[in-house]
Amino acid sequence: MSFEYLQEVSNDFENLLETDEEYDVIIYAGENEALKEIHAHSLVLRTRSQYFRTGFSKKWAEKKDGKFIFKKPNISPKIFNIILRFIYCGKINLANLQGSEILKFLMAADELNIQTLIPCIQEYLINHRHEFLRQQNSIEILETIYQHESFKDLWNFYLEKICEEPEILFKSEKFINLKAPLLELLLKRDDLNLDEIIMWDNLIKWCLAQHSNVSQDVKNWNKEDVTIMERAIHRFIPLIRFYDISPEDFLSKVFPYKGLLPDDLISNILTFHMVPNKLNINVQPSRKPKNIYDSTLIKSQHFAIFASWIEKKNNSHYNVRNIPYCFNLLYRASRDGNTPATFHNKCDNKGATIVVVKVKNTEQIVGGYNPLFWDSCECHKSTNDSFIFSFTDRTNFQSANIGYSKGDDYSIQNILDYGPVFGSSDLYDDSSRNLGTWCGNSNNSYDIVHSMPIHNFEVDDYEVFQVVKR
């Protein structure tokens, strides 16, 4: 028979740390006004840490009056105490630390070679403190993570976050301070969710900032200025997808800098826009930003179109970078269960929602917008702001058709035994009678949607998103 008293052992070592009994190590953590003296025991540090084991064996540590002296001005006393607590008793509590402090804690763990902590601190930072990555010091955070090879998980997370929301970086006043290798790395990304012309504008801004003696106005450049700027921008030219820049933007914002671009590139771009069939080169493919919304049926551009319809913008659409709404997935039939009861359990009383339905064995999607809320009141409501829609081909945004509510009493129906119901049978989930079946195109309460399936149709799946104004 064997017994384990790990908690008791942990408590005893924690008590040893707190009482300073027979300490033989003095650590000076922090600097200036923040400098504090911390006491520890060489036997414990040597046993639990490769960093200290190496330090004691090679005698780096200064020794005074029989005690080892370590100076760590770059690690705050608060963080060093947390590290010592982990070394002594295996306990760690990050709840009271800000995101920036946790990043510093991660750096300290890496410096002291406490490999056990590095993956769990990264996971905690990503899952619970990632909001600090949006702060004004995003450039410094990116460069800090980039300099530590062991921060792989955090690096991948932050890089993907920047590609999803590049304004975090590109609109920062400190963008011009970004190191060239990092800028090059970002511009290489196929999933960077930023218009090419904005990348070009920022690239010119960045190059000018590196050479403050060059005039901001290209019209005032002399031959030496052109040479300086050509050298600064040369490595980045192949990374800009010039063929995705509109003719208007190319003419007004790129062509003035033609002296920085290869002659054949200028010629090919002009040919591409004027007589595209005459261009016999492989054009670099467009970037493909990742779908930032949790949908298996549609892409980010669909949500931009939905936002435009919600605000009844008839002559223009939002793009994926300026959508003024968040679309939060509430329900997916294939995941949560395709029943009216599950729909109401997930979606009732959640405010405005948009429903997206994929027609079985086709690329067609249909759906509708409820600006009010779903519930199980067995009642109907009137609104002029709801709509139903259809994309004949979900990959072709030009195939969209929309019909707004006529404002009658049946714009939205809330029926316990049915899923979403738009209008007086204009579009509704008929799964209560036939699982996976919808019905549409009665044109009673909504304007005509010409491509809406007629009567009953089967669906592969459908999703409901909560619509929240940013």
C-alpha positions as a Markdown table, in Angstrom:
| # | Residue | x | y | z |
|---|---|---|---|---|
| 1 | Met | 0.0 | 0.0 | 0.0 |
| 2 | Ser | 1.3 | 3.5 | -0.9 |
| 3 | Phe | 0.2 | 7.0 | 0.1 |
| 4 | Glu | 0.7 | 10.4 | -1.6 |
| 5 | Tyr | 0.6 | 13.7 | 0.2 |
| 6 | Leu | 1.5 | 16.0 | -2.7 |
| 7 | Gln | -0.6 | 18.9 | -1.5 |
| 8 | Glu | 1.1 | 18.8 | 1.9 |
| 9 | Val | 4.6 | 18.8 | 0.3 |
| 10 | Ser | 3.5 | 21.7 | -1.9 |
| 11 | Asn | 2.3 | 23.7 | 1.1 |
| 12 | Asp | 5.5 | 23.0 | 3.0 |
| 13 | Phe | 7.6 | 24.4 | 0.2 |
| 14 | Glu | 5.3 | 27.4 | -0.2 |
| 15 | Asn | 5.8 | 28.1 | 3.5 |
| 16 | Leu | 9.6 | 27.8 | 3.0 |
| 17 | Leu | 9.5 | 30.4 | 0.3 |
| 18 | Glu | 7.4 | 32.8 | 2.4 |
| 19 | Thr | 9.4 | 32.5 | 5.6 |
| 20 | Asp | 12.9 | 33.0 | 4.0 |
| 21 | Glu | 14.3 | 30.4 | 6.5 |
| 22 | Glu | 18.0 | 29.7 | 5.8 |
| 23 | Tyr | 17.9 | 31.4 | 2.4 |
| 24 | Asp | 21.2 | 31.6 | 0.5 |
| 25 | Val | 20.1 | 33.4 | -2.7 |
| 26 | Ile | 19.4 | 37.1 | -3.1 |
| 27 | Ile | 17.6 | 38.1 | -6.3 |
| 28 | Tyr | 17.4 | 41.8 | -7.2 |
| 29 | Ala | 14.3 | 42.0 | -9.5 |
| 30 | Gly | 13.3 | 45.2 | -11.3 |
| 31 | Glu | 15.2 | 48.5 | -11.3 |
| 32 | Asn | 15.2 | 52.0 | -9.9 |
| 33 | Glu | 12.1 | 52.7 | -7.8 |
| 34 | Ala | 10.7 | 49.2 | -8.6 |
| 35 | Leu | 13.8 | 47.3 | -7.4 |
| 36 | Lys | 13.1 | 44.7 | -4.8 |
| 37 | Glu | 15.2 | 42.2 | -3.0 |
| 38 | Ile | 13.8 | 38.6 | -3.1 |
| 39 | His | 15.2 | 35.7 | -1.1 |
| 40 | Ala | 15.4 | 32.0 | -2.3 |
| 41 | His | 17.2 | 28.7 | -1.7 |
| 42 | Ser | 19.9 | 27.5 | -4.2 |
| 43 | Leu | 19.0 | 23.8 | -3.6 |
| 44 | Val | 15.4 | 24.3 | -4.7 |
| 45 | Leu | 16.3 | 26.5 | -7.6 |
| 46 | Arg | 19.0 | 24.1 | -8.8 |
| 47 | Thr | 16.6 | 21.2 | -8.5 |
| 48 | Arg | 13.7 | 22.7 | -10.3 |
| 49 | Ser | 15.3 | 25.0 | -12.9 |
| 50 | Gln | 17.9 | 24.2 | -15.6 |
| 51 | Tyr | 18.6 | 28.0 | -15.8 |
| 52 | Phe | 19.6 | 28.2 | -12.2 |
| 53 | Arg | 21.3 | 24.8 | -12.2 |
| 54 | Thr | 23.6 | 26.1 | -15.0 |
| 55 | Gly | 24.1 | 29.4 | -13.2 |
| 56 | Phe | 25.2 | 27.8 | -10.0 |
| 57 | Ser | 27.4 | 25.2 | -11.6 |
| 58 | Lys | 29.2 | 27.7 | -13.8 |
| 59 | Lys | 29.4 | 30.2 | -11.0 |
| 60 | Trp | 27.9 | 33.1 | -12.9 |
| 61 | Ala | 26.2 | 34.3 | -9.9 |
| 62 | Glu | 28.1 | 36.8 | -7.8 |
| 63 | Lys | 28.6 | 35.7 | -4.2 |
| 64 | Lys | 28.6 | 37.9 | -1.2 |
| 65 | Asp | 28.8 | 37.0 | 2.5 |
| 66 | Gly | 28.1 | 33.3 | 1.6 |
| 67 | Lys | 24.9 | 34.2 | -0.5 |
| 68 | Phe | 24.5 | 34.0 | -4.2 |
| 69 | Ile | 23.5 | 37.3 | -5.9 |
| 70 | Phe | 21.3 | 37.4 | -9.1 |
| 71 | Lys | 20.4 | 40.7 | -10.7 |
| 72 | Lys | 17.3 | 40.7 | -13.0 |
| 73 | Pro | 16.4 | 44.3 | -13.8 |
| 74 | Asn | 14.3 | 43.3 | -16.8 |
| 75 | Ile | 11.9 | 41.1 | -14.7 |
| 76 | Ser | 9.5 | 42.9 | -12.3 |
| 77 | Pro | 9.4 | 41.7 | -8.6 |
| 78 | Lys | 5.7 | 40.8 | -9.1 |
| 79 | Ile | 6.4 | 38.5 | -12.0 |
| 80 | Phe | 9.5 | 37.0 | -10.4 |
| 81 | Asn | 7.5 | 36.1 | -7.2 |
| 82 | Ile | 5.0 | 34.3 | -9.4 |
| 83 | Ile | 7.8 | 32.3 | -11.0 |
| 84 | Leu | 9.3 | 31.4 | -7.7 |
| 85 | Arg | 6.0 | 30.2 | -6.4 |
| 86 | Phe | 5.7 | 27.9 | -9.4 |
| 87 | Ile | 9.3 | 26.7 | -8.9 |
| 88 | Tyr | 8.7 | 26.0 | -5.2 |
| 89 | Cys | 5.2 | 24.5 | -5.1 |
| 90 | Gly | 3.9 | 24.2 | -8.7 |
| 91 | Lys | 1.2 | 26.8 | -8.2 |
| 92 | Ile | 0.4 | 29.6 | -10.7 |
| 93 | Asn | -2.4 | 32.1 | -10.8 |
| 94 | Leu | -2.7 | 34.5 | -13.8 |
| 95 | Ala | -6.2 | 35.8 | -13.1 |
| 96 | Asn | -4.9 | 39.1 | -11.5 |
| 97 | Leu | -2.5 | 39.9 | -14.3 |
| 98 | Gln | -3.2 | 42.2 | -17.2 |
| 99 | Gly | -2.6 | 41.0 | -20.8 |
| 100 | Ser | 0.7 | 42.9 | -21.0 |
| 101 | Glu | 1.9 | 41.5 | -17.7 |
| 102 | Ile | 1.2 | 38.0 | -18.9 |
| 103 | Leu | 3.2 | 38.6 | -22.0 |
| 104 | Lys | 6.1 | 39.8 | -19.8 |
| 105 | Phe | 5.6 | 36.7 | -17.6 |
| 106 | Leu | 5.9 | 34.6 | -20.7 |
| 107 | Met | 9.1 | 36.3 | -21.7 |
| 108 | Ala | 10.5 | 35.8 | -18.2 |
| 109 | Ala | 9.6 | 32.1 | -18.3 |
| 110 | Asp | 11.4 | 31.8 | -21.7 |
| 111 | Glu | 14.5 | 33.7 | -20.4 |
| 112 | Leu | 14.6 | 31.4 | -17.3 |
| 113 | Asn | 14.1 | 28.4 | -19.5 |
| 114 | Ile | 11.0 | 27.2 | -17.6 |
| 115 | Gln | 9.7 | 25.2 | -20.7 |
| 116 | Thr | 6.7 | 23.7 | -18.8 |
| 117 | Leu | 5.1 | 27.1 | -18.4 |
| 118 | Ile | 5.5 | 28.4 | -22.0 |
| 119 | Pro | 2.7 | 26.5 | -23.7 |
| 120 | Cys | 0.2 | 26.9 | -20.9 |
| 121 | Ile | 0.8 | 30.7 | -20.6 |
| 122 | Gln | 0.3 | 31.0 | -24.4 |
| 123 | Glu | -2.9 | 29.1 | -24.2 |
| 124 | Tyr | -4.2 | 31.3 | -21.3 |
| 125 | Leu | -3.2 | 34.5 | -23.1 |
| 126 | Ile | -4.9 | 33.5 | -26.3 |
| 127 | Asn | -8.1 | 32.2 | -24.6 |
| 128 | His | -8.5 | 34.8 | -21.8 |
| 129 | Arg | -6.4 | 37.9 | -22.4 |
| 130 | His | -6.3 | 38.3 | -26.2 |
| 131 | Glu | -8.1 | 41.7 | -26.1 |
| 132 | Phe | -4.8 | 43.4 | -25.2 |
| 133 | Leu | -3.5 | 42.5 | -28.6 |
| 134 | Arg | -5.7 | 45.3 | -30.0 |
| 135 | Gln | -4.0 | 47.9 | -27.9 |
| 136 | Gln | -2.1 | 50.8 | -29.4 |
| 137 | Asn | 1.2 | 49.0 | -28.9 |
| 138 | Ser | 0.4 | 46.3 | -31.4 |
| 139 | Ile | 3.7 | 46.9 | -33.2 |
| 140 | Glu | 5.7 | 46.3 | -30.1 |
| 141 | Ile | 3.7 | 43.2 | -29.3 |
| 142 | Leu | 4.1 | 41.7 | -32.7 |
| 143 | Glu | 7.9 | 42.3 | -32.7 |
| 144 | Thr | 8.2 | 40.9 | -29.2 |
| 145 | Ile | 6.5 | 37.7 | -30.2 |
| 146 | Tyr | 8.5 | 37.5 | -33.4 |
| 147 | Gln | 11.8 | 37.6 | -31.5 |
| 148 | His | 10.9 | 34.5 | -29.4 |
| 149 | Glu | 10.9 | 31.2 | -31.4 |
| 150 | Ser | 9.2 | 29.3 | -28.6 |
| 151 | Phe | 6.1 | 31.5 | -28.8 |
| 152 | Lys | 4.9 | 29.7 | -31.9 |
| 153 | Asp | 1.2 | 29.3 | -30.8 |
| 154 | Leu | 1.0 | 33.0 | -29.9 |
| 155 | Trp | 2.7 | 34.0 | -33.1 |
| 156 | Asn | 0.3 | 32.1 | -35.3 |
| 157 | Phe | -2.7 | 33.4 | -33.4 |
| 158 | Tyr | -1.6 | 37.0 | -33.5 |
| 159 | Leu | -0.6 | 36.8 | -37.2 |
| 160 | Glu | -4.0 | 35.4 | -38.1 |
| 161 | Lys | -5.8 | 38.0 | -36.0 |
| 162 | Ile | -3.9 | 40.8 | -37.9 |
| 163 | Cys | -4.7 | 39.2 | -41.2 |
| 164 | Glu | -8.4 | 39.1 | -40.2 |
| 165 | Glu | -8.4 | 42.7 | -38.9 |
| 166 | Pro | -5.3 | 44.4 | -40.4 |
| 167 | Glu | -6.5 | 47.8 | -39.3 |
| 168 | Ile | -5.1 | 46.8 | -35.9 |
| 169 | Leu | -1.6 | 47.3 | -37.4 |
| 170 | Phe | -2.0 | 49.4 | -40.6 |
| 171 | Lys | -4.0 | 52.2 | -39.0 |
| 172 | Ser | -1.6 | 52.4 | -36.0 |
| 173 | Glu | 0.4 | 55.6 | -35.8 |
| 174 | Lys | 3.4 | 53.4 | -35.2 |
| 175 | Phe | 3.0 | 51.4 | -38.4 |
| 176 | Ile | 6.0 | 53.2 | -39.9 |
| 177 | Asn | 8.2 | 51.8 | -37.1 |
| 178 | Leu | 7.5 | 48.2 | -38.2 |
| 179 | Lys | 10.7 | 46.3 | -39.1 |
| 180 | Ala | 11.1 | 45.4 | -42.8 |
| 181 | Pro | 11.1 | 41.6 | -42.3 |
| 182 | Leu | 7.8 | 41.8 | -40.5 |
| 183 | Leu | 6.2 | 44.0 | -43.2 |
| 184 | Glu | 7.5 | 41.6 | -45.8 |
| 185 | Leu | 6.1 | 38.7 | -44.0 |
| 186 | Leu | 2.6 | 40.3 | -43.7 |
| 187 | Leu | 2.5 | 41.4 | -47.4 |
| 188 | Lys | 3.3 | 37.8 | -48.4 |
| 189 | Arg | 0.1 | 36.5 | -46.7 |
| 190 | Asp | -2.6 | 35.4 | -49.0 |
| 191 | Asp | -5.2 | 35.8 | -46.2 |
| 192 | Leu | -4.4 | 39.5 | -45.5 |
| 193 | Asn | -7.8 | 41.1 | -45.4 |
| 194 | Leu | -6.9 | 44.5 | -46.8 |
| 195 | Asp | -7.5 | 46.2 | -50.2 |
| 196 | Glu | -4.3 | 46.2 | -52.3 |
| 197 | Ile | -4.5 | 49.9 | -52.8 |
| 198 | Ile | -4.5 | 50.4 | -49.1 |
| 199 | Met | -1.4 | 48.2 | -48.8 |
| 200 | Trp | 0.3 | 50.2 | -51.5 |
| 201 | Asp | -0.5 | 53.5 | -49.8 |
| 202 | Asn | 0.8 | 52.2 | -46.5 |
| 203 | Leu | 3.9 | 50.8 | -48.2 |
| 204 | Ile | 4.7 | 54.2 | -49.7 |
| 205 | Lys | 4.1 | 55.8 | -46.3 |
| 206 | Trp | 6.4 | 53.3 | -44.7 |
| 207 | Cys | 9.2 | 53.8 | -47.2 |
| 208 | Leu | 9.1 | 57.6 | -46.9 |
| 209 | Ala | 9.3 | 57.3 | -43.1 |
| 210 | Gln | 12.5 | 55.3 | -43.4 |
| 211 | His | 14.0 | 58.1 | -45.5 |
| 212 | Ser | 12.9 | 61.4 | -43.9 |
| 213 | Asn | 15.2 | 63.4 | -46.2 |
| 214 | Val | 13.0 | 62.4 | -49.3 |
| 215 | Ser | 10.2 | 64.7 | -50.1 |
| 216 | Gln | 6.6 | 63.5 | -49.3 |
| 217 | Asp | 5.6 | 64.8 | -52.8 |
| 218 | Val | 6.8 | 62.5 | -55.6 |
| 219 | Lys | 6.7 | 65.5 | -58.0 |
| 220 | Asn | 9.6 | 67.0 | -56.1 |
| 221 | Trp | 11.9 | 63.9 | -56.3 |
| 222 | Asn | 15.2 | 64.1 | -58.0 |
| 223 | Lys | 17.2 | 61.2 | -59.4 |
| 224 | Glu | 18.8 | 60.5 | -56.1 |
| 225 | Asp | 15.5 | 60.4 | -54.3 |
| 226 | Val | 14.1 | 57.9 | -56.9 |
| 227 | Thr | 17.2 | 55.7 | -56.4 |
| 228 | Ile | 16.8 | 55.8 | -52.6 |
| 229 | Met | 13.1 | 54.9 | -52.8 |
| 230 | Glu | 13.6 | 52.3 | -55.4 |
| 231 | Arg | 16.0 | 50.5 | -53.1 |
| 232 | Ala | 13.7 | 50.8 | -50.2 |
| 233 | Ile | 10.7 | 49.4 | -52.0 |
| 234 | His | 12.3 | 46.8 | -54.3 |
| 235 | Arg | 11.8 | 43.8 | -52.0 |
| 236 | Phe | 8.1 | 44.5 | -51.6 |
| 237 | Ile | 7.1 | 45.1 | -55.2 |
| 238 | Pro | 6.5 | 41.4 | -56.0 |
| 239 | Leu | 4.2 | 41.2 | -52.9 |
| 240 | Ile | 1.6 | 43.7 | -54.1 |
| 241 | Arg | -1.2 | 42.3 | -56.2 |
| 242 | Phe | -1.3 | 45.2 | -58.6 |
| 243 | Tyr | -3.8 | 43.5 | -60.9 |
| 244 | Asp | -6.4 | 43.7 | -58.1 |
| 245 | Ile | -6.1 | 47.5 | -58.0 |
| 246 | Ser | -8.9 | 49.3 | -59.9 |
| 247 | Pro | -7.8 | 51.3 | -63.0 |
| 248 | Glu | -8.8 | 54.5 | -61.3 |
| 249 | Asp | -6.7 | 53.9 | -58.2 |
| 250 | Phe | -3.8 | 52.6 | -60.3 |
| 251 | Leu | -3.8 | 55.8 | -62.4 |
| 252 | Ser | -4.1 | 58.2 | -59.4 |
| 253 | Lys | -2.1 | 56.4 | -56.7 |
| 254 | Val | 0.3 | 54.0 | -58.3 |
| 255 | Phe | 1.2 | 55.4 | -61.7 |
| 256 | Pro | 2.8 | 58.6 | -60.2 |
| 257 | Tyr | 5.4 | 56.2 | -58.7 |
| 258 | Lys | 6.1 | 54.5 | -62.0 |
| 259 | Gly | 9.8 | 55.3 | -61.6 |
| 260 | Leu | 9.9 | 52.7 | -58.7 |
| 261 | Leu | 8.3 | 49.9 | -60.7 |
| 262 | Pro | 9.8 | 47.7 | -63.4 |
| 263 | Asp | 8.9 | 48.9 | -66.9 |
| 264 | Asp | 7.4 | 45.5 | -67.9 |
| 265 | Leu | 5.1 | 45.5 | -64.9 |
| 266 | Ile | 3.7 | 48.9 | -65.8 |
| 267 | Ser | 3.1 | 47.7 | -69.4 |
| 268 | Asn | 1.5 | 44.5 | -68.3 |
| 269 | Ile | -0.9 | 46.3 | -65.9 |
| 270 | Leu | -2.0 | 48.7 | -68.6 |
| 271 | Thr | -2.5 | 45.9 | -71.0 |
| 272 | Phe | -4.5 | 44.0 | -68.3 |
| 273 | His | -6.9 | 46.8 | -67.9 |
| 274 | Met | -7.2 | 48.0 | -71.5 |
| 275 | Val | -7.0 | 44.8 | -73.5 |
| 276 | Pro | -7.0 | 41.9 | -71.0 |
| 277 | Asn | -7.2 | 39.2 | -73.7 |
| 278 | Lys | -3.8 | 40.3 | -75.1 |
| 279 | Leu | -2.0 | 39.6 | -71.8 |
| 280 | Asn | 0.0 | 36.4 | -72.0 |
| 281 | Ile | 1.4 | 36.1 | -68.5 |
| 282 | Asn | 0.3 | 34.3 | -65.3 |
| 283 | Val | -1.4 | 37.0 | -63.1 |
| 284 | Gln | -0.7 | 36.6 | -59.4 |
| 285 | Pro | -3.9 | 35.2 | -57.8 |
| 286 | Ser | -6.0 | 37.5 | -55.6 |
| 287 | Arg | -5.7 | 37.2 | -51.8 |
| 288 | Lys | -8.3 | 35.0 | -50.1 |
| 289 | Pro | -9.1 | 36.3 | -46.6 |
| 290 | Lys | -10.4 | 33.7 | -44.3 |
| 291 | Asn | -14.0 | 33.6 | -43.5 |
| 292 | Ile | -14.1 | 35.6 | -40.2 |
| 293 | Tyr | -17.7 | 34.4 | -39.5 |
| 294 | Asp | -18.6 | 31.0 | -38.1 |
| 295 | Ser | -20.5 | 29.8 | -41.1 |
| 296 | Thr | -20.2 | 26.6 | -43.2 |
| 297 | Leu | -22.6 | 27.9 | -45.8 |
| 298 | Ile | -21.5 | 31.4 | -46.8 |
| 299 | Lys | -18.5 | 33.7 | -46.9 |
| 300 | Ser | -17.6 | 37.1 | -45.4 |
| 301 | Gln | -18.8 | 38.9 | -48.5 |
| 302 | His | -22.4 | 37.6 | -48.0 |
| 303 | Phe | -22.4 | 39.3 | -44.5 |
| 304 | Ala | -21.3 | 42.6 | -46.1 |
| 305 | Ile | -24.2 | 42.3 | -48.5 |
| 306 | Phe | -26.6 | 41.5 | -45.6 |
| 307 | Ala | -25.4 | 44.6 | -43.7 |
| 308 | Ser | -26.1 | 46.7 | -46.8 |
| 309 | Trp | -29.6 | 45.3 | -47.1 |
| 310 | Ile | -30.3 | 45.8 | -43.4 |
| 311 | Glu | -29.5 | 49.5 | -43.8 |
| 312 | Lys | -31.3 | 49.6 | -47.2 |
| 313 | Lys | -28.3 | 50.8 | -49.1 |
| 314 | Asn | -29.6 | 50.5 | -52.6 |
| 315 | Asn | -26.7 | 52.0 | -54.5 |
| 316 | Ser | -23.6 | 50.6 | -52.7 |
| 317 | His | -22.6 | 47.7 | -50.5 |
| 318 | Tyr | -20.3 | 47.4 | -47.5 |
| 319 | Asn | -17.1 | 45.4 | -48.0 |
| 320 | Val | -15.8 | 42.8 | -45.6 |
| 321 | Arg | -13.6 | 45.4 | -43.9 |
| 322 | Asn | -16.2 | 47.9 | -42.9 |
| 323 | Ile | -19.2 | 45.8 | -41.9 |
| 324 | Pro | -21.0 | 47.8 | -39.1 |
| 325 | Tyr | -22.5 | 44.6 | -37.5 |
| 326 | Cys | -21.3 | 41.5 | -35.7 |
| 327 | Phe | -23.0 | 38.3 | -36.9 |
| 328 | Asn | -22.8 | 35.7 | -34.0 |
| 329 | Leu | -23.8 | 32.2 | -34.8 |
| 330 | Leu | -26.7 | 31.1 | -32.6 |
| 331 | Tyr | -27.9 | 27.9 | -34.3 |
| 332 | Arg | -26.8 | 25.4 | -37.0 |
| 333 | Ala | -29.4 | 22.7 | -37.7 |
| 334 | Ser | -26.8 | 20.0 | -38.5 |
| 335 | Arg | -24.9 | 20.7 | -35.3 |
| 336 | Asp | -27.7 | 21.5 | -32.8 |
| 337 | Gly | -30.6 | 19.4 | -34.1 |
| 338 | Asn | -33.0 | 20.3 | -36.9 |
| 339 | Thr | -36.2 | 20.7 | -34.8 |
| 340 | Pro | -38.4 | 23.7 | -34.0 |
| 341 | Ala | -37.8 | 23.2 | -30.3 |
| 342 | Thr | -34.0 | 23.4 | -30.7 |
| 343 | Phe | -34.4 | 26.5 | -32.9 |
| 344 | His | -36.5 | 28.3 | -30.3 |
| 345 | Asn | -34.2 | 27.2 | -27.5 |
| 346 | Lys | -31.2 | 28.7 | -29.2 |
| 347 | Cys | -32.7 | 31.7 | -30.9 |
| 348 | Asp | -35.6 | 33.0 | -28.9 |
| 349 | Asn | -35.3 | 36.5 | -27.4 |
| 350 | Lys | -31.8 | 37.1 | -28.9 |
| 351 | Gly | -32.8 | 40.3 | -30.8 |
| 352 | Ala | -32.3 | 40.8 | -34.6 |
| 353 | Thr | -31.3 | 37.7 | -36.5 |
| 354 | Ile | -30.5 | 36.6 | -40.1 |
| 355 | Val | -31.4 | 33.1 | -41.3 |
| 356 | Val | -29.3 | 31.4 | -44.0 |
| 357 | Val | -30.6 | 28.2 | -45.7 |
| 358 | Lys | -28.8 | 26.0 | -48.3 |
| 359 | Val | -31.1 | 24.3 | -50.8 |
| 360 | Lys | -30.4 | 20.6 | -51.1 |
| 361 | Asn | -28.0 | 19.4 | -53.8 |
| 362 | Thr | -27.6 | 23.0 | -55.3 |
| 363 | Glu | -25.4 | 26.1 | -54.7 |
| 364 | Gln | -28.5 | 28.1 | -53.9 |
| 365 | Ile | -29.0 | 29.8 | -50.6 |
| 366 | Val | -32.2 | 31.5 | -49.3 |
| 367 | Gly | -33.1 | 33.2 | -46.0 |
| 368 | Gly | -34.4 | 36.2 | -44.3 |
| 369 | Tyr | -33.8 | 39.0 | -41.8 |
| 370 | Asn | -35.9 | 39.5 | -38.6 |
| 371 | Pro | -35.2 | 42.9 | -37.1 |
| 372 | Leu | -37.3 | 42.1 | -34.1 |
| 373 | Phe | -36.8 | 38.8 | -32.2 |
| 374 | Trp | -38.0 | 35.2 | -32.3 |
| 375 | Asp | -40.1 | 33.8 | -29.5 |
| 376 | Ser | -42.8 | 31.2 | -28.9 |
| 377 | Cys | -45.7 | 33.5 | -28.3 |
| 378 | Glu | -47.9 | 32.0 | -31.1 |
| 379 | Cys | -48.3 | 35.5 | -32.5 |
| 380 | His | -47.4 | 37.5 | -35.6 |
| 381 | Lys | -45.7 | 40.9 | -35.9 |
| 382 | Ser | -45.5 | 43.8 | -38.4 |
| 383 | Thr | -42.3 | 45.5 | -39.6 |
| 384 | Asn | -41.2 | 47.2 | -42.7 |
| 385 | Asp | -37.5 | 46.4 | -42.1 |
| 386 | Ser | -37.5 | 42.6 | -42.5 |
| 387 | Phe | -36.6 | 41.0 | -45.8 |
| 388 | Ile | -36.2 | 37.6 | -47.5 |
| 389 | Phe | -33.5 | 36.8 | -50.1 |
| 390 | Ser | -32.1 | 34.3 | -52.5 |
| 391 | Phe | -28.7 | 33.8 | -54.1 |
| 392 | Thr | -29.2 | 31.4 | -57.1 |
| 393 | Asp | -25.5 | 30.6 | -56.8 |
| 394 | Arg | -23.9 | 31.4 | -53.5 |
| 395 | Thr | -20.5 | 31.8 | -55.2 |
| 396 | Asn | -21.9 | 34.5 | -57.5 |
| 397 | Phe | -22.8 | 37.6 | -55.5 |
| 398 | Gln | -24.6 | 39.1 | -58.6 |
| 399 | Ser | -27.2 | 36.3 | -58.4 |
| 400 | Ala | -28.8 | 37.9 | -55.3 |
| 401 | Asn | -32.4 | 38.8 | -55.1 |
| 402 | Ile | -34.2 | 40.5 | -52.2 |
| 403 | Gly | -37.7 | 41.2 | -51.2 |
| 404 | Tyr | -38.6 | 43.6 | -48.3 |
| 405 | Ser | -41.6 | 43.3 | -46.1 |
| 406 | Lys | -44.8 | 45.0 | -47.3 |
| 407 | Gly | -45.4 | 45.9 | -43.6 |
| 408 | Asp | -48.5 | 43.7 | -43.1 |
| 409 | Asp | -49.4 | 42.0 | -39.8 |
| 410 | Tyr | -47.6 | 38.8 | -40.8 |
| 411 | Ser | -44.1 | 40.1 | -41.5 |
| 412 | Ile | -42.7 | 37.8 | -38.8 |
| 413 | Gln | -44.5 | 34.8 | -37.3 |
| 414 | Asn | -43.6 | 33.2 | -34.0 |
| 415 | Ile | -45.0 | 29.7 | -33.8 |
| 416 | Leu | -43.9 | 27.1 | -31.3 |
| 417 | Asp | -44.2 | 24.1 | -33.6 |
| 418 | Tyr | -42.3 | 25.8 | -36.5 |
| 419 | Gly | -38.8 | 27.2 | -37.0 |
| 420 | Pro | -38.4 | 30.6 | -38.6 |
| 421 | Val | -41.5 | 31.9 | -40.4 |
| 422 | Phe | -41.3 | 34.9 | -42.7 |
| 423 | Gly | -44.6 | 36.4 | -43.8 |
| 424 | Ser | -47.8 | 34.6 | -44.5 |
| 425 | Ser | -46.0 | 31.5 | -45.8 |
| 426 | Asp | -43.5 | 33.5 | -47.9 |
| 427 | Leu | -40.6 | 31.5 | -46.5 |
| 428 | Tyr | -40.7 | 29.2 | -43.5 |
| 429 | Asp | -39.2 | 26.1 | -41.9 |
| 430 | Asp | -41.7 | 23.2 | -42.3 |
| 431 | Ser | -39.6 | 20.7 | -40.4 |
| 432 | Ser | -42.4 | 20.1 | -37.9 |
| 433 | Arg | -44.1 | 18.1 | -40.6 |
| 434 | Asn | -41.3 | 17.0 | -42.9 |
| 435 | Leu | -37.8 | 17.0 | -41.4 |
| 436 | Gly | -35.3 | 19.1 | -43.5 |
| 437 | Thr | -38.1 | 20.7 | -45.6 |
| 438 | Trp | -38.8 | 24.4 | -46.1 |
| 439 | Cys | -41.5 | 26.2 | -48.1 |
| 440 | Gly | -41.6 | 29.5 | -50.0 |
| 441 | Asn | -42.6 | 31.8 | -52.7 |
| 442 | Ser | -46.2 | 32.7 | -51.8 |
| 443 | Asn | -45.4 | 36.4 | -52.1 |
| 444 | Asn | -48.1 | 37.4 | -49.6 |
| 445 | Ser | -46.2 | 39.6 | -47.2 |
| 446 | Tyr | -42.9 | 40.3 | -49.1 |
| 447 | Asp | -42.0 | 41.8 | -52.4 |
| 448 | Ile | -41.3 | 39.1 | -55.1 |
| 449 | Val | -38.0 | 37.2 | -54.9 |
| 450 | His | -37.9 | 35.7 | -58.4 |
| 451 | Ser | -35.4 | 33.0 | -57.7 |
| 452 | Met | -37.0 | 31.7 | -54.5 |
| 453 | Pro | -37.8 | 28.0 | -54.7 |
| 454 | Ile | -41.5 | 27.3 | -55.3 |
| 455 | His | -43.5 | 25.5 | -52.6 |
| 456 | Asn | -41.8 | 22.7 | -50.6 |
| 457 | Phe | -38.0 | 22.2 | -51.0 |
| 458 | Glu | -35.4 | 20.2 | -49.1 |
| 459 | Val | -32.4 | 21.8 | -47.5 |
| 460 | Asp | -28.9 | 20.6 | -46.6 |
| 461 | Asp | -28.6 | 22.8 | -43.6 |
| 462 | Tyr | -29.5 | 26.2 | -42.2 |
| 463 | Glu | -27.9 | 28.7 | -39.8 |
| 464 | Val | -29.2 | 31.6 | -37.7 |
| 465 | Phe | -27.0 | 34.5 | -36.7 |
| 466 | Gln | -27.6 | 37.2 | -34.1 |
| 467 | Val | -27.1 | 40.7 | -35.6 |
| 468 | Val | -25.5 | 43.2 | -33.3 |
| 469 | Lys | -24.5 | 46.7 | -34.1 |
| 470 | Arg | -20.8 | 47.4 | -33.5 |
